[in-house]
Amino acid sequence: MNHVIIVHLTVHGIIIIFCVLTLAALFIAKYCKLKRLYLAANTYSITDPLTGLLNRRTLFQTLEAEIQRARRYKHNTQIMFIDVDDFKNFNDLYGHKTGDNVLIMVAEILKSCVRKYDTAARFAGDEFMLILPETSLEFSVKVAERIMEKIKKLELGDDIKISASIGICQVDIFNDVDPFEAADAAMYAAKNKGKGQIAISRPDDRIIR
């Protein structure tokens, strides 16, 4: 009789353990799914869906933080504004699908040219920005030159050529002048020089190259 009871209790215990393990597995699976959904939603909220770069909202949050950090610790930080030349005409001529492919390729070039603690973002349309903290102006110019050369070498077929104009501004650690506006002004100066150029601006909008 005792033997039968022991067997009965053992089987009953196994059933309980099986049920507990099953519930635990279901809970873990549910948790992992929710975590994946949360991470996907979080990633989507901070990145541009086409290029995978940071989006405009996250860019400005990062930009403000880096400007304040540069001024607080007196670090040289460079702001780079990149604009694909004549992109509207390119879209009209070759179609938006081809245009989107160009933006994706430009984004990949930017990712390949920055360090892990730099920031690469899509500002709007065919405009991109880089934030290069603790970086010299000379180094940022080399980065810009590398970006321009890679963009010029993009293989788009049918002898399609594309270029970009780049404006650079170093964060002024001694005043509150907006380096974003200065970098933007430098980018337009680069376009006015003939496109496919680099221009450097001081925070007072004075172009020095």
C-alpha positions as CSV (number, residue, x, y, z in Angstrom):
1,M,0.0,0.0,0.0
2,N,2.8,2.4,1.0
3,H,4.5,1.6,-2.3
4,V,1.4,2.6,-4.3
5,I,1.0,5.8,-2.4
6,I,4.7,6.7,-3.0
7,V,4.3,6.1,-6.8
8,H,1.1,8.1,-6.8
9,L,2.8,11.0,-5.1
10,T,5.7,10.8,-7.4
11,V,3.6,11.0,-10.5
12,H,1.6,13.8,-9.0
13,G,4.7,15.7,-8.3
14,I,6.0,15.2,-11.8
15,I,2.7,16.6,-13.2
16,I,3.0,19.6,-10.9
17,I,6.6,20.2,-11.9
18,F,5.7,19.9,-15.6
19,C,2.9,22.4,-15.3
20,V,5.1,24.9,-13.4
21,L,7.8,24.5,-16.1
22,T,5.3,24.9,-18.9
23,L,3.9,28.1,-17.3
24,A,7.4,29.4,-16.8
25,A,8.3,28.7,-20.4
26,L,5.1,30.5,-21.5
27,F,5.9,33.5,-19.3
28,I,9.5,33.7,-20.5
29,A,8.3,33.5,-24.2
30,K,5.7,36.2,-23.5
31,Y,8.3,38.4,-21.7
32,C,10.8,38.0,-24.6
33,K,8.2,38.9,-27.2
34,L,7.1,42.0,-25.2
35,K,10.8,43.0,-24.8
36,R,11.4,42.6,-28.6
37,L,8.3,44.8,-29.3
38,Y,9.5,47.4,-26.8
39,L,12.9,47.5,-28.3
40,A,11.5,47.7,-31.8
41,A,9.2,50.5,-30.8
42,N,11.9,52.3,-29.0
43,T,14.3,52.0,-32.0
44,Y,11.6,53.2,-34.3
45,S,10.9,56.2,-32.1
46,I,14.5,57.5,-32.4
47,T,15.5,56.4,-35.9
48,D,14.7,57.4,-39.4
49,P,12.8,54.4,-41.0
50,L,14.4,54.8,-44.4
51,T,18.1,55.1,-43.5
52,G,18.3,53.7,-40.0
53,L,20.1,56.9,-38.8
54,L,18.8,58.9,-35.9
55,N,15.8,61.0,-36.7
56,R,15.4,64.7,-36.4
57,R,13.9,64.8,-32.9
58,T,16.7,62.6,-31.5
59,L,19.3,64.6,-33.4
60,F,18.3,67.8,-31.7
61,Q,18.2,66.2,-28.3
62,T,21.7,64.8,-28.9
63,L,23.0,68.0,-30.4
64,E,21.9,70.1,-27.4
65,A,23.5,67.6,-25.0
66,E,26.8,67.6,-26.9
67,I,26.9,71.4,-27.2
68,Q,26.4,71.7,-23.5
69,R,29.0,69.1,-22.8
70,A,31.5,70.7,-25.1
71,R,31.1,74.1,-23.4
72,R,31.1,72.6,-19.9
73,Y,34.3,70.6,-20.4
74,K,35.9,72.8,-23.1
75,H,36.0,70.1,-25.7
76,N,36.3,70.8,-29.4
77,T,33.1,69.4,-31.0
78,Q,32.4,69.7,-34.7
79,I,28.9,70.0,-36.3
80,M,28.7,68.8,-39.9
81,F,25.8,69.5,-42.3
82,I,25.6,67.4,-45.4
83,D,23.2,68.0,-48.3
84,V,23.0,65.9,-51.5
85,D,23.3,68.3,-54.4
86,D,20.3,68.8,-56.8
87,F,18.4,66.0,-55.2
88,K,15.0,67.3,-56.1
89,N,16.0,67.3,-59.8
90,F,17.5,63.8,-59.3
91,N,14.2,62.5,-57.9
92,D,12.2,64.1,-60.8
93,L,14.6,62.6,-63.4
94,Y,15.1,59.1,-62.0
95,G,12.1,58.6,-59.6
96,H,11.7,58.5,-55.9
97,K,12.6,54.8,-55.6
98,T,16.0,55.5,-57.0
99,G,16.2,58.6,-54.9
100,D,15.5,56.6,-51.7
101,N,18.2,54.1,-52.7
102,V,20.7,57.0,-52.9
103,L,19.7,58.3,-49.5
104,I,20.2,54.8,-48.1
105,M,23.6,54.5,-49.7
106,V,24.6,58.0,-48.4
107,A,23.5,56.9,-44.9
108,E,25.7,53.8,-45.1
109,I,28.6,56.0,-46.1
110,L,28.1,58.2,-43.1
111,K,27.9,55.2,-40.8
112,S,31.2,53.9,-42.3
113,C,33.0,57.2,-41.7
114,V,32.2,58.0,-38.1
115,R,33.4,56.6,-34.8
116,K,31.1,54.7,-32.4
117,Y,30.6,57.7,-30.2
118,D,29.9,60.1,-33.0
119,T,26.3,60.9,-34.1
120,A,24.9,60.4,-37.6
121,A,21.4,61.6,-38.3
122,R,19.0,62.4,-41.1
123,F,17.9,65.9,-40.6
124,A,15.2,66.1,-43.4
125,G,14.8,64.9,-47.0
126,D,18.3,64.8,-48.5
127,E,20.0,66.6,-45.6
128,F,22.1,64.8,-43.0
129,M,24.1,65.9,-39.9
130,L,27.1,64.5,-38.0
131,I,28.1,65.4,-34.5
132,L,31.8,64.7,-33.8
133,P,32.6,65.3,-30.2
134,E,36.2,65.8,-28.9
135,T,37.4,66.2,-32.4
136,S,39.7,68.8,-34.1
137,L,38.5,70.9,-37.0
138,E,41.3,69.3,-39.1
139,F,40.1,65.8,-38.4
140,S,36.5,66.7,-39.3
141,V,37.6,68.1,-42.6
142,K,39.3,64.8,-43.4
143,V,36.1,63.0,-42.5
144,A,34.1,65.4,-44.8
145,E,36.6,64.8,-47.6
146,R,36.3,61.0,-47.2
147,I,32.5,61.3,-47.3
148,M,32.5,63.4,-50.4
149,E,34.9,61.0,-52.2
150,K,32.8,58.0,-51.4
151,I,29.6,59.7,-52.5
152,K,31.2,60.6,-55.8
153,K,32.2,57.0,-56.3
154,L,28.7,55.6,-55.8
155,E,27.7,53.2,-58.6
156,L,24.2,54.2,-59.7
157,G,24.3,53.0,-63.2
158,D,23.7,54.8,-66.5
159,D,26.6,57.1,-65.7
160,I,24.6,58.8,-63.0
161,K,26.7,61.1,-60.9
162,I,25.9,62.5,-57.5
163,S,27.7,64.9,-55.1
164,A,27.2,66.5,-51.8
165,S,27.9,69.9,-50.2
166,I,29.2,69.9,-46.7
167,G,29.3,72.7,-44.1
168,I,31.3,72.4,-40.9
169,C,31.3,74.4,-37.7
170,Q,33.1,74.0,-34.5
171,V,31.1,74.5,-31.3
172,D,32.2,77.8,-29.8
173,I,32.9,77.1,-26.1
174,F,33.0,80.8,-25.1
175,N,29.5,81.9,-26.1
176,D,25.9,80.7,-26.9
177,V,25.9,81.3,-30.7
178,D,24.0,78.4,-32.4
179,P,26.6,76.1,-34.2
180,F,23.7,74.4,-36.0
181,E,22.9,77.6,-37.8
182,A,26.6,78.3,-38.5
183,A,27.0,74.8,-40.0
184,D,23.9,75.3,-42.1
185,A,25.3,78.6,-43.4
186,A,28.5,76.9,-44.2
187,M,26.7,74.2,-46.2
188,Y,25.0,76.9,-48.3
189,A,28.3,78.6,-48.8
190,A,29.7,75.2,-50.1
191,K,26.8,75.1,-52.6
192,N,27.5,78.6,-53.7
193,K,31.1,77.7,-54.4
194,G,30.0,75.2,-57.0
195,K,28.6,72.2,-55.1
196,G,30.5,69.1,-54.2
197,Q,32.5,71.4,-51.9
198,I,33.4,71.8,-48.2
199,A,33.0,75.1,-46.4
200,I,33.9,75.9,-42.8
201,S,32.2,78.5,-40.7
202,R,32.8,80.2,-37.4
203,P,29.8,80.4,-35.0
204,D,29.4,84.1,-36.0
205,D,28.6,82.8,-39.6
206,R,32.0,84.0,-41.0
207,I,33.1,81.6,-43.6
208,I,36.8,80.8,-43.2
209,R,37.2,78.4,-46.1
